[in-house]
Amino acid sequence: MRVLLTRPRLLLIVAGLFTALLSVLVAKRTANNGDHASSVAGTPSSTSPHDHDHDHASAHEVEANQALSLIGPSLVSTPEAANDVVFLAVAAAYGRCAPAHAHELGAMAARARLPVLAGLTSILGPHTGSRSALLAGIRELASRLPCDGPVDVSIGSFRQHVTVGAYAAAFPDSYFDPSLSSASAEFGGRSLAERATDTCNGVAYAVLPLDAPRAWQCTALRAEARRRVAGLCSGTADAAAQQIRDAVMRLPSTCQ
């Protein structure tokens, strides 16, 4: 079992840095803002795919400040960086809207071994402004994201449609696709809070990570396999390790 779970120590360092950064983003906003939406605190109701056009038509538009807008072109050309910026902004907004659940996105990001901050770090250089200005821009952007309902986020030339509650419900999948409107069947109706504290989810994402693009046919197969792995991990170490290997090996080779 230990072989399956071994990962570089850098992952723990990045997770720790992210948690500290997110805490700053959330705390500075929560201290002087009373806009809490109770609808975000629980699992939000799913949106039908047929409602997408209506959502875009009725969504608020929120534009980033000048300092943050400077990295817009880089977000367009570097999706990994865009994922990080959207994630940080939505996570800070989620912490403002649902203070009791403020750290769940960060905990789930670590549990799912997401490459948080790696993309954003890759585009930061001498011509992108100071990091403190960018973080202030993300914090300010997060302060204007609505707790309930969709929003069109504009960061310079970069655009993203997102709904805070739906993003949280569909996380970690929504990290790579922020416009997702419903949670994966893989979650079995469990809330983000339940999934973020389940150590067996960490096992599932360790052996079947989300970090590499694969054929669309593999998405459902890998999701179901992760669900099986999470259910198997509570057994004795040796037996669970073999059963988990078997579950992975049953997948088509292109999906493993």
Secondary structure by P-SEA (a helix, b strand, c coil): ccccccccaaaaaaaaaaaaaaaaaaaaaaccccccccccccccccccccaaaaaaaabbbbbbccccccaaaaaaacaaaaaaaaaaaaaaaaaaacccccaaaaaaaaaaccccaaaaaaacccccccaaaaaaaaaaaaaaccccbbbbbbcccbbbbbbaaaaaaacccccccccccccccccccccaaaaaacaaaaaaaaaccccccccccaaaaaaaaaaaaaaaccccaaaaaaaaaaaaaacccccc
